[in-house]
């Protein structure tokens, strides 16, 4: 798979800087990548991530994570968890239920070991990011609190999106932020508080765990039920032909 300029632009924010021999080793060991990593930018070695053009997420990320406690739910290969660490986060917990294994099998006909790409990059970076295999709802009752929580690319894949938002909102420290990026609804108006139930494979052929599409007002109303409020930066856009929705949500104490 050719790595496009848009994917390289995002990947270059996290220069892994591994030796070419180590790059080739991990590329052989991991049969499918979700994120694009700049394993060795000088040598032009990038992972062939299947996720397309994440540049729209970048304005929503702190330029400086200095001292922040960060939770990345649905981390997959871990790019955003590692980027937070690279930008100075004091603590990063990355959580994934490894549903990507199912997607790899159904859509790409690849047998993948959950967390394989994460562990490969973790080793190359000498990272201290903690990885935990778990569902988002498994975090209910967790005592640790976080200043910044990622919920990117996964809310449309869970059976209980309201429950997930309630759990993640409950993990926010005072003044904390929850970044939600999810599947949108084509043509949704700003007033209609809609949630669409998708048919299997409707969003992407071969992807049968893609359940919901959200309008901006629908996500806002869901956030309200979860005890969260919008920060005013909610945006709808189209990425690689698909509707996307991104928003920063705040807790009551923010």
Backbone as CSV, one residue per row, in Angstrom:
resi,resn,N_x,N_y,N_z,CA_x,CA_y,CA_z,C_x,C_y,C_z
1,UNK,0.845,-1.196,0.000,0.000,0.000,0.000,0.883,1.249,0.000
2,UNK,0.574,2.183,-0.894,1.301,3.433,-0.961,0.883,4.355,0.187
3,UNK,1.864,4.946,0.832,1.584,5.881,1.918,1.454,7.275,1.323
4,UNK,0.270,7.891,1.451,0.008,9.183,0.847,0.629,10.331,1.615
5,UNK,0.656,11.495,0.973,1.245,12.685,1.590,0.489,13.095,2.840
6,UNK,-0.849,12.950,2.838,-1.637,13.328,4.012,-1.291,12.453,5.205
7,UNK,-1.126,11.150,4.966,-0.782,10.236,6.052,0.630,10.506,6.563
8,UNK,1.542,10.814,5.656,2.913,11.120,6.070,2.964,12.405,6.894
9,UNK,2.141,13.377,6.531,2.135,14.652,7.261,1.780,14.446,8.725
10,UNK,0.810,13.589,8.994,0.455,13.289,10.377,1.531,12.440,11.037
11,UNK,1.983,11.402,10.349,2.986,10.497,10.915,4.263,11.228,11.311
12,UNK,4.626,12.248,10.548,5.877,12.960,10.808,5.862,13.734,12.124
13,UNK,4.684,13.894,12.730,4.610,14.529,14.040,5.225,13.659,15.129
14,UNK,5.388,12.370,14.822,5.944,11.429,15.799,7.104,10.673,15.146
15,UNK,8.280,11.276,15.072,9.409,10.619,14.424,9.952,9.474,15.282
16,UNK,9.747,8.240,14.832,10.206,7.080,15.604,11.720,6.963,15.536
17,UNK,12.276,7.156,14.349,13.728,7.197,14.205,14.421,5.873,14.421
18,UNK,13.768,4.778,14.066,14.377,3.454,14.241,15.373,3.173,13.122
19,UNK,16.338,2.310,13.412,17.292,1.894,12.395,16.568,1.133,11.290
20,UNK,17.005,1.262,10.032,16.317,0.587,8.923,16.107,-0.904,9.140
21,UNK,17.080,-1.586,9.729,16.929,-3.030,9.953,15.791,-3.309,10.936
22,UNK,15.662,-2.483,11.975,14.566,-2.645,12.927,13.225,-2.326,12.278
23,UNK,13.209,-1.316,11.418,11.986,-0.988,10.687,11.521,-2.167,9.846
24,UNK,12.429,-2.745,9.114,12.064,-3.874,8.258,11.597,-5.062,9.082
25,UNK,12.189,-5.240,10.262,11.775,-6.350,11.116,10.315,-6.204,11.542
26,UNK,9.944,-5.015,12.047,8.567,-4.853,12.520,7.582,-4.866,11.357
27,UNK,7.994,-4.389,10.195,7.108,-4.446,9.034,6.839,-5.885,8.616
28,UNK,7.809,-6.747,8.812,7.594,-8.181,8.523,6.716,-8.830,9.580
29,UNK,6.875,-8.419,10.840,6.191,-9.084,11.941,4.718,-8.692,12.052
30,UNK,4.368,-7.473,11.651,2.986,-6.993,11.780,2.335,-7.005,10.399
31,UNK,1.335,-7.870,10.174,0.776,-8.019,8.831,-0.194,-6.931,8.401
32,UNK,-0.714,-6.136,9.347,-1.658,-5.080,8.994,-1.542,-3.954,10.010
33,UNK,-1.446,-2.734,9.492,-1.319,-1.545,10.323,-2.558,-0.679,10.156
34,UNK,-3.039,-0.121,11.253,-4.137,0.829,11.179,-3.588,2.244,11.025
35,UNK,-2.598,2.605,11.839,-1.996,3.933,11.796,-0.736,3.943,10.939
36,UNK,-0.433,5.101,10.391,0.821,5.314,9.670,1.845,5.904,10.627
37,UNK,2.978,5.234,10.759,4.071,5.703,11.611,5.288,6.021,10.749
38,UNK,5.986,7.092,11.098,7.249,7.437,10.452,8.362,6.658,11.158
39,UNK,8.540,5.409,10.753,9.553,4.575,11.406,10.952,5.144,11.203
40,UNK,11.228,5.592,9.983,12.499,6.247,9.688,12.252,7.208,8.534
41,UNK,11.975,8.456,8.895,11.608,9.449,7.880,12.739,9.680,6.886
42,UNK,13.980,9.732,7.363,15.116,10.001,6.480,15.240,8.939,5.399
43,UNK,14.937,7.691,5.777,15.020,6.588,4.813,13.698,6.362,4.084
44,UNK,12.684,7.164,4.413,11.383,7.029,3.756,10.633,5.771,4.135
45,UNK,10.828,5.291,5.383,10.183,4.050,5.816,8.986,4.391,6.714
46,UNK,7.791,4.091,6.229,6.539,4.346,6.946,5.731,3.052,7.000
47,UNK,4.928,2.907,8.038,4.000,1.780,8.071,2.829,2.082,7.135
48,UNK,2.314,1.074,6.431,1.216,1.293,5.478,-0.141,1.270,6.179
49,UNK,-0.431,2.276,6.979,-1.677,2.316,7.740,-2.900,2.411,6.847
50,UNK,-3.965,1.708,7.227,-5.186,1.717,6.418,-6.066,2.924,6.729
51,UNK,-5.836,3.611,7.850,-6.610,4.815,8.191,-6.171,5.957,7.293
52,UNK,-7.133,6.685,6.748,-6.842,7.743,5.783,-6.920,9.126,6.411
53,UNK,-5.961,9.947,6.144,-5.920,11.390,6.374,-6.556,11.858,7.683
54,UNK,-5.767,11.821,8.747,-6.227,12.276,10.054,-5.865,13.735,10.334
55,UNK,-5.562,14.514,9.309,-5.137,15.895,9.561,-6.213,16.716,10.260
56,UNK,-7.468,16.371,10.061,-8.547,17.130,10.686,-8.539,17.002,12.207
57,UNK,-7.896,15.973,12.749,-7.831,15.818,14.202,-6.816,16.756,14.847
58,UNK,-5.820,17.163,14.085,-4.662,17.834,14.671,-5.002,19.129,15.402
59,UNK,-5.887,19.997,14.891,-6.194,21.219,15.640,-6.864,20.966,16.984
60,UNK,-7.365,19.752,17.196,-8.060,19.428,18.447,-7.106,18.878,19.513
61,UNK,-5.852,18.692,19.150,-4.871,18.127,20.079,-4.046,19.230,20.723
62,UNK,-3.742,19.110,22.006,-2.843,20.080,22.629,-1.474,20.066,21.950
63,UNK,-0.958,21.229,21.644,0.402,21.303,21.106,1.409,20.871,22.161
64,UNK,1.038,21.050,23.420,1.894,20.688,24.546,1.057,19.890,25.549
65,UNK,1.376,18.612,25.702,0.702,17.757,26.675,1.439,17.776,28.016
66,UNK,2.353,18.720,28.197,3.223,18.728,29.358,2.501,18.528,30.682
67,UNK,2.834,17.452,31.381,2.281,17.162,32.695,0.892,16.573,32.704
68,UNK,0.251,16.396,31.548,-1.123,15.910,31.512,-1.192,14.394,31.711
69,UNK,-2.278,13.965,32.328,-2.600,12.541,32.424,-3.588,12.241,31.311
70,UNK,-3.229,11.286,30.453,-3.949,11.055,29.204,-4.457,9.627,29.140
71,UNK,-5.698,9.495,28.686,-6.317,8.192,28.444,-6.700,8.117,26.979
72,UNK,-6.280,7.063,26.299,-6.613,6.849,24.888,-7.441,5.578,24.790
73,UNK,-8.751,5.739,24.597,-9.668,4.597,24.521,-9.905,4.264,23.051
74,UNK,-9.692,3.009,22.685,-9.734,2.616,21.286,-8.428,2.975,20.599
75,UNK,-7.320,2.745,21.298,-6.001,3.210,20.846,-5.533,2.531,19.576
76,UNK,-5.952,1.299,19.328,-5.543,0.518,18.162,-4.005,0.426,18.120
77,UNK,-3.349,0.984,17.114,-1.890,0.899,17.034,-1.192,1.892,17.959
78,UNK,-1.943,2.819,18.546,-1.395,3.678,19.583,-0.788,4.992,19.147
79,UNK,-0.998,5.407,17.899,-0.329,6.620,17.433,-0.593,7.812,18.344
80,UNK,-1.852,8.038,18.708,-2.183,9.241,19.472,-1.735,9.133,20.933
81,UNK,-1.682,7.934,21.457,-1.127,7.739,22.791,0.369,8.069,22.794
82,UNK,1.086,7.564,21.798,2.519,7.843,21.707,2.787,9.316,21.408
83,UNK,1.905,9.949,20.622,2.075,11.369,20.326,1.912,12.200,21.597
84,UNK,0.945,11.833,22.448,0.785,12.540,23.719,2.039,12.408,24.574
85,UNK,2.602,11.210,24.623,3.843,11.006,25.367,4.962,11.850,24.763
86,UNK,5.063,11.850,23.445,6.097,12.622,22.750,5.975,14.108,23.059
87,UNK,4.736,14.577,23.257,4.497,15.999,23.534,4.478,16.310,25.030
88,UNK,4.959,15.376,25.837,5.220,15.700,27.227,4.236,15.203,28.264
89,UNK,3.280,14.342,27.886,2.327,13.838,28.873,3.047,13.130,30.012
90,UNK,2.565,13.342,31.224,3.179,12.723,32.395,2.791,11.265,32.532
91,UNK,1.622,10.913,32.045,1.106,9.558,32.188,0.156,9.292,31.034
92,UNK,0.301,8.150,30.355,-0.593,7.788,29.262,-1.028,6.337,29.442
93,UNK,-2.339,6.144,29.478,-2.929,4.809,29.502,-3.648,4.601,28.180
94,UNK,-3.283,3.548,27.457,-3.896,3.223,26.175,-4.725,1.958,26.337
95,UNK,-5.992,2.020,25.930,-6.934,0.921,26.136,-7.544,0.518,24.790
96,UNK,-7.661,-0.770,24.564,-8.303,-1.235,23.332,-8.886,-2.625,23.574
97,UNK,-10.085,-2.860,23.012,-10.681,-4.195,23.151,-10.233,-5.133,22.041
98,UNK,-9.344,-4.639,21.155,-8.743,-5.415,20.078,-9.779,-5.914,19.074
99,UNK,-10.846,-5.124,18.904,-11.860,-5.423,17.897,-11.271,-5.349,16.488
100,UNK,-10.138,-4.659,16.352,-9.485,-4.540,15.050,-9.115,-5.906,14.487
101,UNK,-8.928,-6.887,15.356,-8.676,-8.257,14.876,-9.816,-8.724,13.980
102,UNK,-11.056,-8.474,14.423,-12.223,-8.880,13.648,-12.292,-8.128,12.327
103,UNK,-12.024,-6.826,12.376,-12.041,-6.027,11.164,-10.963,-6.497,10.189
104,UNK,-9.784,-6.815,10.704,-8.701,-7.298,9.844,-9.097,-8.592,9.145
105,UNK,-9.785,-9.448,9.877,-10.200,-10.731,9.317,-11.307,-10.561,8.282
106,UNK,-12.325,-9.756,8.631,-13.500,-9.642,7.771,-13.257,-8.762,6.549
107,UNK,-12.527,-7.681,6.731,-12.356,-6.721,5.631,-11.103,-6.969,4.814
108,UNK,-10.020,-7.412,5.474,-8.742,-7.541,4.795,-8.257,-8.981,4.685
109,UNK,-8.990,-9.919,5.295,-8.632,-11.345,5.265,-7.218,-11.565,5.798
110,UNK,-6.930,-10.880,6.902,-5.631,-10.969,7.563,-5.845,-11.424,8.996
111,UNK,-5.081,-12.406,9.433,-5.109,-12.830,10.827,-4.104,-11.985,11.606
112,UNK,-4.615,-11.256,12.574,-3.796,-10.295,13.298,-3.883,-10.559,14.787
113,UNK,-2.758,-10.475,15.464,-2.736,-10.573,16.921,-2.983,-9.192,17.505
114,UNK,-4.002,-9.077,18.363,-4.343,-7.792,18.955,-3.164,-7.154,19.660
115,UNK,-2.969,-5.866,19.419,-1.900,-5.132,20.076,-0.525,-5.325,19.462
116,UNK,-0.424,-6.072,18.366,0.890,-6.368,17.791,1.596,-5.099,17.322
117,UNK,0.891,-4.250,16.602,1.510,-3.018,16.108,1.870,-2.099,17.273
118,UNK,0.975,-1.996,18.254,1.252,-1.161,19.430,2.547,-1.613,20.093
119,UNK,2.664,-2.892,20.343,3.857,-3.399,21.033,5.119,-3.174,20.210
120,UNK,5.002,-3.297,18.884,6.169,-3.102,18.029,6.678,-1.665,18.129
121,UNK,5.783,-0.688,18.017,6.191,0.707,18.083,6.617,1.068,19.505
122,UNK,5.928,0.523,20.491,6.290,0.747,21.897,7.750,0.374,22.127
123,UNK,8.154,-0.753,21.572,9.535,-1.188,21.733,10.521,-0.289,21.001
124,UNK,10.173,0.125,19.788,11.063,0.992,19.022,11.271,2.339,19.711
125,UNK,10.214,2.847,20.345,10.290,4.144,21.011,10.886,4.061,22.410
126,UNK,10.902,2.851,22.986,11.263,2.755,24.395,10.229,3.465,25.246
127,UNK,8.962,3.328,24.853,7.864,4.085,25.449,7.499,3.575,26.842
128,UNK,6.914,4.484,27.639,6.377,4.128,28.948,4.847,4.104,28.955
129,UNK,4.226,4.260,27.780,2.764,4.203,27.702,2.294,2.826,28.163
130,UNK,1.280,2.811,29.046,0.715,1.552,29.526,-0.396,1.095,28.587
131,UNK,-0.377,-0.183,28.221,-1.408,-0.747,27.346,-2.274,-1.706,28.158
132,UNK,-3.594,-1.593,27.942,-4.517,-2.477,28.636,-5.573,-2.982,27.655
133,UNK,-5.736,-4.292,27.575,-6.804,-4.844,26.745,-8.098,-4.816,27.549
134,UNK,-9.048,-3.985,27.103,-10.299,-3.825,27.833,-11.296,-3.068,26.974
135,UNK,-12.581,-3.258,27.288,-13.633,-2.431,26.706,-13.697,-1.114,27.477
136,UNK,-14.248,-0.094,26.819,-14.401,1.199,27.486,-15.238,1.079,28.751
137,UNK,-16.294,0.252,28.698,-17.174,0.125,29.860,-16.477,-0.561,31.035
138,UNK,-15.391,-1.285,30.743,-14.636,-1.928,31.822,-13.944,-0.904,32.717
139,UNK,-13.842,0.339,32.245,-13.168,1.385,33.014,-14.067,2.009,34.069
140,UNK,-15.335,1.633,34.078,-16.254,2.154,35.098,-15.722,1.808,36.485
141,UNK,-15.699,2.773,37.371,-15.195,2.548,38.721,-13.704,2.766,38.869
142,UNK,-13.005,3.035,37.759,-11.571,3.326,37.826,-11.348,4.577,38.680
143,UNK,-10.398,4.527,39.587,-10.167,5.669,40.485,-9.303,6.753,39.859
144,UNK,-8.471,6.375,38.914,-7.578,7.349,38.295,-8.381,8.356,37.472
145,UNK,-7.938,9.611,37.470,-8.586,10.657,36.702,-7.607,11.216,35.656
146,UNK,-8.175,11.688,34.547,-7.364,12.088,33.409,-7.709,13.505,32.961
147,UNK,-6.688,14.212,32.482,-6.858,15.587,32.017,-7.314,15.646,30.562
148,UNK,-6.963,14.629,29.802,-7.325,14.588,28.382,-7.644,13.139,28.018
149,UNK,-8.818,12.933,27.438,-9.253,11.587,27.060,-9.560,11.569,25.570
150,UNK,-8.945,10.643,24.875,-9.265,10.405,23.469,-10.395,9.367,23.379
151,UNK,-11.389,9.661,22.557,-12.399,8.663,22.177,-12.577,8.812,20.673
152,UNK,-11.597,8.346,19.937,-11.537,8.588,18.489,-11.776,7.298,17.704
153,UNK,-12.707,7.383,16.750,-12.924,6.274,15.835,-13.559,5.053,16.455
154,UNK,-14.231,5.186,17.606,-14.782,3.982,18.221,-16.204,4.121,18.736
155,UNK,-16.725,5.348,18.939,-18.060,5.489,19.507,-19.120,4.867,18.598
156,UNK,-18.897,4.913,17.288,-19.845,4.331,16.343,-19.760,2.803,16.290
157,UNK,-18.830,2.226,17.051,-18.638,0.774,17.037,-19.094,0.091,18.325
158,UNK,-19.581,0.844,19.264,-19.971,0.261,20.549,-21.485,0.140,20.629
159,UNK,-21.967,-0.879,21.327,-23.404,-1.089,21.427,-24.079,-0.073,22.336
160,UNK,-23.322,0.511,23.254,-23.894,1.434,24.237,-23.109,2.747,24.239
161,UNK,-23.289,3.599,23.219,-22.507,4.838,23.174,-22.779,5.777,24.340
162,UNK,-24.014,5.831,24.826,-24.306,6.687,25.977,-23.552,6.189,27.202
163,UNK,-23.550,4.885,27.412,-22.821,4.318,28.542,-21.341,4.622,28.469
164,UNK,-20.774,4.548,27.260,-19.352,4.852,27.090,-19.068,6.306,27.443
165,UNK,-19.902,7.230,26.965,-19.683,8.645,27.289,-19.818,8.900,28.786
166,UNK,-20.756,8.225,29.439,-20.895,8.389,30.891,-19.647,7.908,31.623
167,UNK,-19.134,6.759,31.215,-17.940,6.221,31.872,-16.749,7.149,31.653
168,UNK,-16.526,7.573,30.404,-15.367,8.411,30.114,-15.501,9.789,30.751
169,UNK,-16.716,10.339,30.777,-16.915,11.607,31.461,-16.606,11.509,32.938
170,UNK,-16.923,10.358,33.530,-16.638,10.144,34.946,-15.166,10.008,35.260
171,UNK,-14.335,9.812,34.229,-12.893,9.676,34.422,-12.149,10.993,34.233
172,UNK,-12.883,12.053,33.891,-12.235,13.345,33.688,-11.870,14.000,35.020
173,UNK,-10.663,14.522,35.083,-10.257,15.358,36.217,-10.923,16.724,36.073
174,UNK,-11.018,17.510,37.142,-11.553,18.874,37.011,-10.826,19.640,35.909
175,UNK,-11.611,20.215,34.996,-11.025,20.935,33.871,-10.609,20.042,32.723
176,UNK,-10.886,18.736,32.829,-10.471,17.805,31.801,-11.311,17.891,30.537
177,UNK,-10.770,17.343,29.443,-11.423,17.386,28.135,-11.529,15.988,27.549
178,UNK,-12.644,15.737,26.884,-12.885,14.470,26.201,-13.015,14.756,24.711
179,UNK,-12.087,14.258,23.915,-12.125,14.446,22.469,-12.844,13.268,21.834
180,UNK,-13.984,13.543,21.205,-14.776,12.516,20.544,-14.703,12.731,19.041
181,UNK,-14.309,11.699,18.325,-14.333,11.718,16.867,-15.040,10.442,16.435
182,UNK,-16.079,10.581,15.614,-16.903,9.431,15.289,-17.506,9.584,13.900
183,UNK,-18.286,8.594,13.503,-18.931,8.626,12.193,-20.110,9.583,12.229
184,UNK,-20.256,10.382,11.174,-21.312,11.370,11.124,-22.499,10.915,10.295
185,UNK,-23.264,11.883,9.849,-24.447,11.637,9.024,-24.426,12.591,7.844
186,UNK,-24.377,12.070,6.612,-24.359,12.958,5.443,-25.605,13.843,5.417
187,UNK,-25.387,15.133,5.210,-26.499,16.050,5.070,-27.208,16.404,6.359
188,UNK,-26.674,16.016,7.502,-27.333,16.319,8.774,-27.340,17.818,9.019
189,UNK,-28.475,18.329,9.462,-28.561,19.744,9.805,-28.080,19.946,11.230
190,UNK,-27.784,21.182,11.557,-27.278,21.462,12.904,-28.362,21.318,13.962
191,UNK,-29.647,21.349,13.538,-30.731,21.310,14.515,-31.227,19.899,14.816
192,UNK,-31.105,18.973,13.864,-31.699,17.649,14.022,-30.854,16.774,14.942
193,UNK,-31.429,16.401,16.081,-30.703,15.562,17.044,-30.924,14.099,16.678
194,UNK,-30.228,13.640,15.633,-30.454,12.312,15.071,-29.295,11.369,15.355
195,UNK,-29.644,10.105,15.471,-28.671,9.022,15.487,-29.167,7.983,14.491
196,UNK,-28.340,7.616,13.545,-28.739,6.672,12.509,-28.187,5.295,12.816
197,UNK,-29.041,4.276,12.669,-28.618,2.887,12.832,-28.209,2.368,11.457
198,UNK,-26.956,1.987,11.312,-26.429,1.566,10.025,-26.633,0.073,9.801
199,UNK,-26.783,-0.299,8.542,-26.848,-1.712,8.171,-25.434,-2.280,8.102
200,UNK,-25.262,-3.596,8.299,-23.927,-4.191,8.180,-23.297,-3.873,6.825
201,UNK,-22.083,-3.350,6.848,-21.370,-3.030,5.621,-21.791,-1.743,4.959
202,UNK,-22.757,-1.009,5.535,-23.240,0.228,4.911,-22.167,1.304,4.896
203,UNK,-21.446,1.454,5.980,-20.409,2.481,6.047,-19.193,2.088,5.218
204,UNK,-18.732,0.855,5.403,-17.576,0.351,4.671,-17.800,-1.129,4.397
205,UNK,-17.664,-1.525,3.151,-17.877,-2.922,2.793,-16.899,-3.816,3.559
206,UNK,-17.432,-4.877,4.132,-16.606,-5.795,4.900,-16.436,-5.397,6.342
207,UNK,-17.098,-4.324,6.767,-17.005,-3.852,8.146,-18.383,-4.000,8.785
208,UNK,-18.569,-5.062,9.553,-19.879,-5.369,10.130,-19.997,-4.973,11.597
209,UNK,-19.058,-4.181,12.093,-19.131,-3.729,13.482,-19.203,-2.195,13.528
210,UNK,-19.785,-1.625,12.509,-19.954,-0.182,12.382,-21.444,0.091,12.529
211,UNK,-21.873,0.545,13.716,-23.285,0.506,14.090,-24.036,1.818,13.895
212,UNK,-23.384,2.974,14.175,-24.115,4.229,14.293,-23.508,5.334,13.427
213,UNK,-24.388,6.288,13.081,-23.960,7.567,12.530,-24.619,8.663,13.347
214,UNK,-23.881,9.704,13.715,-24.395,10.745,14.611,-24.464,12.090,13.896
215,UNK,-25.557,12.819,14.117,-25.599,14.221,13.717,-24.937,15.046,14.816
216,UNK,-24.482,16.278,14.515,-23.880,17.098,15.572,-24.807,17.298,16.765
217,UNK,-26.077,17.608,16.491,-27.009,17.818,17.602,-27.288,16.518,18.339
218,UNK,-27.287,15.409,17.601,-27.492,14.114,18.244,-26.368,13.786,19.205
219,UNK,-25.127,14.046,18.784,-23.992,13.820,19.674,-24.070,14.761,20.868
220,UNK,-24.457,16.017,20.624,-24.574,16.981,21.713,-25.610,16.562,22.735
221,UNK,-26.744,16.050,22.256,-27.788,15.619,23.188,-27.325,14.383,23.966
222,UNK,-26.642,13.456,23.284,-26.102,12.277,23.957,-25.111,12.703,25.038
223,UNK,-24.280,13.674,24.703,-23.315,14.189,25.679,-24.024,14.760,26.895
224,UNK,-25.125,15.482,26.664,-25.878,16.044,27.780,-26.408,14.981,28.717
225,UNK,-26.947,13.902,28.163,-27.424,12.792,28.988,-26.276,12.171,29.792
226,UNK,-25.055,12.266,29.260,-23.891,11.693,29.948,-23.271,12.659,30.946
227,UNK,-23.878,13.846,31.142,-23.328,14.820,32.077,-22.185,15.624,31.512
228,UNK,-22.095,15.695,30.180,-21.041,16.444,29.513,-21.646,17.603,28.741
229,UNK,-20.809,18.559,28.390,-21.299,19.667,27.581,-20.301,19.966,26.462
230,UNK,-20.835,20.509,25.385,-20.006,20.825,24.236,-19.173,22.077,24.504
231,UNK,-17.987,22.099,23.936,-17.105,23.252,24.111,-17.324,24.299,23.028
232,UNK,-18.070,23.950,21.982,-18.321,24.889,20.893,-17.459,24.664,19.673
233,UNK,-16.654,23.598,19.649,-15.776,23.360,18.493,-16.229,22.192,17.623
234,UNK,-17.477,21.741,17.783,-17.981,20.601,17.020,-17.932,20.904,15.525
235,UNK,-17.437,19.939,14.737,-17.331,20.134,13.289,-17.748,18.869,12.550
236,UNK,-18.434,19.068,11.423,-18.749,17.989,10.483,-17.824,18.122,9.281
237,UNK,-17.332,17.014,8.778,-16.503,17.048,7.590,-16.559,15.711,6.880
238,UNK,-16.014,15.678,5.696,-15.956,14.447,4.913,-14.497,14.067,4.733
239,UNK,-14.167,12.828,5.080,-12.800,12.340,4.991,-12.806,11.024,4.217
240,UNK,-12.059,10.975,3.132,-11.984,9.765,2.310,-13.380,9.296,1.903
241,UNK,-14.275,10.256,1.648,-15.620,9.947,1.199,-16.605,9.595,2.300
242,UNK,-16.198,9.703,3.557,-17.060,9.338,4.681,-17.323,10.544,5.579
243,UNK,-18.541,10.638,6.139,-18.841,11.749,7.057,-18.186,11.523,8.414
244,UNK,-17.541,12.538,8.927,-16.907,12.452,10.244,-17.416,13.599,11.109
245,UNK,-17.411,13.360,12.392,-17.865,14.334,13.374,-16.824,14.384,14.483
246,UNK,-16.417,15.578,14.857,-15.392,15.704,15.896,-15.792,16.837,16.849
247,UNK,-15.560,16.605,18.145,-15.986,17.585,19.151,-15.194,17.387,20.433
248,UNK,-14.950,18.479,21.128,-14.387,18.433,22.473,-15.522,18.584,23.468
249,UNK,-15.648,17.620,24.375,-16.687,17.649,25.403,-16.044,17.936,26.759
250,UNK,-16.780,18.637,27.598,-16.283,19.054,28.900,-17.169,18.501,30.014
251,UNK,-16.550,18.223,31.155,-17.297,17.779,32.313,-17.894,18.954,33.059
252,UNK,-18.693,18.662,34.065,-19.366,19.714,34.824,-18.386,20.639,35.537
253,UNK,-17.224,20.079,35.882,-16.267,20.858,36.647,-15.341,21.678,35.771
254,UNK,-15.514,21.554,34.424,-14.597,22.260,33.521,-14.891,23.752,33.487
